[in-house]
Amino acid sequence: MKKDEIIKFLKIYLTLFLCAIAINLSMEILIPTPEEKLVLPIVIFYSLFSIIGAMIFFFKNYKPMKMGFLSLILGFIFEFTFMRPDWVNKIYAIKIEGDVIGAVIVTAFYWFIAWGIPSYIIHKYLIKSGTP
């Protein structure tokens, strides 16, 4: 791997990571949830999540819409398998009410923008400007 490719990957990774942290932490602060808010696990999770996104973007160079949908799908897989917040448990218990629907909409929005916005930034400012 050339030096330019390593720098390009690191720029992609840092853009994805910093945007994910900024978006997630701001949503954690603004939107009240019953779950405990721990910063270190959030940072660790999004550092790993951003590596996955950076590898996908680096090798496939997907457009922002496709990256957003990939993020959405992967995010919901994580929500339903590992994270299991209250709204997921209510869906499993078939207790779907307004709060569950609202949580699904907010979560879908969040997961879509987790990779959608950073990949737009990368396409617009890093790739088109000729910066590696």
Secondary structure, DSSP 8 states (H G I E B T S, - for coil): --HHHHHHHHHHHHHHHHHHHHHHHHHHHHS--SS---HHHHHHHHHHHHHHHHHHHHHH---HHHHHHHHHHHHHHHIIIII--HHHHHHHTT---HHHHHHHHHHHHHHHHHHHHHHHHIIIIIITTT--
